[in-house]
Amino acid sequence: MERMVSVVVAIGGLLLLASLSLFTVDQRQFALLFQFGEVVKIVTQPGIHFKVPLMQDVRYFDRRVQTIDAETPELFNTREKKNVLVDSFVKWRVINVEQFYKSVGGNEAAAVARLRQTINDGLRAEFGQKTVADVISGQRDQVMEVVRKRADADARKIGVEILDVRLKRVDFPDKISSSVYDRMQSERRTVASQLRSEGAAEAERIRAEADRKREVTLAEAYNKAQQVKGEGDAKAAAIYAEAYGKNPEFYAFWRSMDSYKESFRNKSDVLVLDPSSEFFRYLKSPQVAGKAK
């Protein structure tokens, strides 16, 4: 019985010793092994590792990419002395865990505070050299890359790498935004008025051109009509002359008949003529036409 107890105690002691001697490092972590407060080993590979029980202890550090989001948009001054609100974020990670520990004591909050200050200083310097148009669209990518490189150079002093700096939003403060929007509306109204004026002038030009073409077309049509009418009258006169030349007596008779028809069209018409007038020639002697015929 005593032997069994001894075996159990021995096994328990071994297990305790193993638990105190072994530690696990996750693939998302770095580990520093300390002995009496000094770093004696840097563990960068995941897996199970050994330490001296009761003499050494382990501290873990996150090796994943982390994000620093601006708590509130920062106010920066552009080259034109205009204030803009900038909302940004930063991607960073620890690449040298020993340097990270020696520089900021492995304190992520201290590292984040330093990185924030470095990024803000870089943005302030860049915005001071750029116009509003540059930072909004024209040179926005260039600004972010310059700030990233400068911040990365400083971050490596504390064992950190800056992967990316992004401007999420660049906007004017509320008061300035209102005045900018009012100015933009005024400019748009001016452009709209100019376009309307140009449109009205173009419409007048088109109407004048259409009226001119209409008058020309009417004049040409009238001229053509008069020409056709003159040709018709000439042909009619030629036909009349030819008919008159063939039988003058019949032509005189036909013209007299037509005159009678027009003169006696209405019963109320009254003619005062000499009975011996030439007008009644064919009423008195219609056979003359027959003889001539």
C-alpha positions in Angstrom: 0.0 0.0 0.0 2.8 2.4 0.9 4.5 1.5 -2.3 1.4 2.4 -4.3 1.1 5.7 -2.6 4.7 6.4 -3.3 4.2 5.6 -7.0 1.1 7.9 -7.2 3.1 10.7 -5.4 5.9 10.2 -7.8 3.7 10.4 -10.9 2.0 13.5 -9.5 5.3 15.1 -8.9 6.4 14.3 -12.5 3.2 15.7 -13.9 3.6 18.9 -11.8 7.2 19.2 -12.9 6.1 18.7 -16.5 3.4 21.4 -16.2 6.0 23.7 -14.8 8.5 22.9 -17.4 6.4 23.0 -20.6 4.6 25.9 -22.2 2.8 26.2 -25.5 3.1 29.0 -28.1 0.2 29.6 -30.4 0.8 30.5 -34.1 -0.7 33.9 -33.4 1.8 34.7 -30.7 5.4 35.5 -29.9 6.8 34.5 -26.5 9.6 35.8 -24.4 11.3 33.6 -21.8 12.5 35.5 -18.7 14.9 34.5 -16.0 15.2 36.8 -13.1 13.6 39.6 -15.1 16.0 39.2 -18.1 15.1 37.9 -21.5 16.9 34.6 -22.1 15.0 33.3 -25.1 12.8 34.6 -27.9 10.2 32.1 -29.2 8.8 32.7 -32.6 7.9 29.2 -33.6 4.5 27.8 -32.5 4.5 24.5 -30.5 5.5 23.1 -27.2 8.7 24.5 -25.5 10.6 23.9 -22.3 11.6 26.2 -19.5 13.3 25.8 -16.1 10.6 25.5 -13.4 10.4 28.1 -10.7 13.2 30.1 -12.3 11.9 31.1 -15.7 8.5 32.5 -16.7 6.9 33.2 -20.1 5.2 36.3 -21.5 3.1 36.3 -24.7 2.7 39.0 -27.4 0.2 39.2 -30.2 1.8 38.8 -33.7 -1.4 39.4 -35.7 -2.1 42.5 -37.8 -3.9 45.1 -35.7 -5.9 48.2 -36.5 -5.7 51.7 -35.0 -8.9 53.6 -35.7 -9.1 57.3 -35.1 -11.4 57.9 -32.1 -12.6 61.2 -33.6 -11.8 62.9 -36.9 -8.7 65.1 -36.6 -8.6 68.7 -37.8 -5.8 69.6 -40.2 -4.8 72.7 -42.1 -4.1 72.6 -45.8 -1.7 74.8 -47.8 -4.7 77.1 -48.5 -5.2 77.6 -44.8 -8.4 75.7 -44.9 -9.4 73.3 -42.1 -10.4 69.8 -43.0 -11.6 66.9 -40.8 -9.7 63.7 -41.5 -10.8 60.2 -40.4 -8.1 57.6 -40.8 -7.0 54.1 -39.7 -3.6 52.3 -39.5 -2.7 48.7 -39.9 0.4 47.5 -37.8 2.0 44.5 -36.2 4.9 43.5 -34.0 7.9 42.2 -36.0 10.6 42.3 -33.4 9.2 41.2 -30.1 12.5 41.8 -28.1 12.8 45.4 -29.4 9.0 45.9 -28.7 9.5 44.8 -25.1 12.6 46.9 -24.6 11.1 50.1 -26.1 7.6 50.1 -24.7 7.7 47.3 -22.1 5.5 45.2 -24.4 2.7 47.6 -23.6 0.3 47.7 -26.6 -1.4 50.9 -25.3 1.9 52.7 -25.1 2.8 51.5 -28.7 -0.6 52.6 -30.0 -0.2 56.0 -28.4 3.2 56.5 -30.0 1.9 55.3 -33.4 -1.1 57.7 -33.2 1.2 60.6 -32.6 3.6 59.6 -35.4 0.7 59.2 -37.9 -0.9 62.5 -36.8 2.4 64.4 -37.2 2.9 62.9 -40.6 -0.6 63.8 -41.8 -0.3 67.3 -40.4 3.0 67.8 -42.3 1.6 66.4 -45.6 -1.7 68.3 -45.4 0.1 71.5 -44.8 1.8 71.1 -48.2 -1.3 70.0 -50.2 -4.4 71.8 -51.4 -7.9 70.6 -50.6 -8.2 69.1 -54.1 -5.0 67.2 -53.6 -6.0 65.5 -50.4 -9.6 64.8 -51.5 -8.8 63.2 -54.8 -5.7 64.4 -56.7 -2.8 63.1 -54.6 -4.6 61.2 -51.9 -2.8 57.9 -52.5 0.5 59.7 -52.5 -0.2 61.4 -49.2 -1.1 58.0 -47.6 2.1 56.3 -48.9 4.4 59.1 -47.8 2.8 59.1 -44.3 3.1 55.3 -44.1 6.8 55.3 -45.0 7.6 58.0 -42.4 5.6 56.3 -39.7 7.1 52.9 -40.5 10.6 54.3 -40.2 9.8 55.5 -36.7 7.7 52.4 -35.7 10.6 50.0 -36.4 12.5 51.7 -33.6 10.0 50.0 -31.2 9.9 46.7 -33.1 6.7 47.5 -35.0 5.9 47.5 -38.8 3.3 49.9 -40.3 1.5 48.0 -43.1 -1.0 50.6 -44.2 -2.3 54.1 -43.6 -5.7 54.9 -45.0 -7.8 58.1 -45.1 -11.4 57.0 -44.7 -12.9 60.5 -45.0 -11.7 64.0 -45.7 -14.4 66.6 -45.1 -14.9 70.2 -44.1 -16.2 71.2 -40.7 -20.0 71.8 -40.5 -19.8 75.6 -40.7 -17.3 75.5 -43.6 -19.3 72.7 -45.3 -22.4 74.9 -45.4 -20.5 77.8 -46.9 -18.9 75.5 -49.4 -22.2 74.0 -50.4 -23.7 77.5 -50.8 -20.8 78.5 -53.0 -21.2 75.4 -55.0 -24.9 76.0 -55.5 -24.2 79.5 -56.5 -21.6 78.4 -59.0 -24.1 75.8 -60.4 -26.8 78.4 -60.7 -24.4 80.6 -62.6 -23.5 77.8 -64.9 -27.1 76.9 -65.4 -28.0 80.5 -66.2 -25.2 80.7 -68.7 -26.3 77.5 -70.3 -29.9 78.7 -70.5 -28.7 82.0 -72.1 -26.6 80.1 -74.6 -29.6 77.8 -75.3 -31.9 80.7 -75.8 -29.4 82.4 -78.2 -29.0 79.1 -80.1 -32.8 78.7 -80.3 -33.2 82.2 -81.7 -30.5 81.5 -84.2 -32.2 78.3 -85.3 -35.6 80.0 -85.5 -34.1 82.9 -87.6 -32.4 80.4 -89.9 -35.7 78.4 -90.2 -37.7 81.7 -91.0 -35.1 82.6 -93.6 -35.3 79.2 -95.3 -39.1 79.4 -95.2 -39.1 82.8 -96.9 -36.6 81.6 -99.5 -38.6 78.5 -100.1 -41.9 80.5 -100.4 -40.2 83.0 -102.7 -38.8 80.2 -104.9 -42.2 78.5 -104.9 -44.0 81.8 -105.9 -41.5 82.4 -108.6 -41.9 78.9 -109.9 -45.7 79.3 -109.8 -45.6 82.5 -111.6 -43.3 81.0 -114.2 -45.7 78.0 -114.7 -48.7 80.4 -114.8 -47.0 82.6 -117.4 -46.1 79.5 -119.5 -49.8 78.4 -119.2 -51.1 81.8 -120.2 -48.8 81.9 -123.1 -49.9 78.4 -124.3 -53.5 79.4 -123.8 -53.0 82.6 -125.8 -51.3 80.6 -128.5 -54.2 78.1 -128.6 -56.7 81.0 -128.7 -54.7 82.7 -131.5 -54.5 79.5 -133.4 -58.2 78.8 -133.1 -59.0 82.4 -134.0 -56.8 82.2 -137.0 -58.5 79.0 -138.3 -62.1 80.3 -138.0 -62.5 83.9 -136.9 -66.2 83.9 -137.3 -66.7 80.8 -135.1 -64.4 82.3 -132.5 -66.4 85.5 -132.5 -69.6 83.5 -132.1 -68.2 81.4 -129.3 -67.0 84.5 -127.4 -70.4 86.1 -127.9 -72.2 83.1 -126.5 -69.9 83.1 -123.4 -70.6 86.8 -122.9 -74.4 86.1 -123.1 -74.1 83.4 -120.5 -72.2 85.6 -118.1 -74.4 88.6 -118.7 -77.7 86.8 -118.1 -76.6 84.6 -115.3 -78.9 86.4 -112.7 -82.5 87.3 -113.4 -82.1 90.5 -111.6 -79.4 91.7 -113.8 -80.3 94.8 -116.0 -78.5 95.8 -119.2 -79.1 99.2 -120.8 -77.9 98.8 -124.4 -78.8 100.1 -127.9 -80.8 97.3 -129.6 -78.7 97.8 -132.7 -75.5 97.3 -130.7 -73.0 94.7 -132.0 -73.5 92.9 -128.7 -76.9 91.5 -130.0 -75.5 90.5 -133.3 -75.8 86.7 -132.9 -79.1 87.0 -131.0 -80.5 88.6 -134.1 -78.8 86.5 -136.8 -77.4 83.2 -135.3 -77.3 81.8 -138.9 -74.3 83.9 -139.7 -72.2 81.6 -137.7 -73.7 78.7 -139.6 -72.8 80.3 -143.0 -69.3 81.0 -141.8 -69.0 77.5 -140.6 
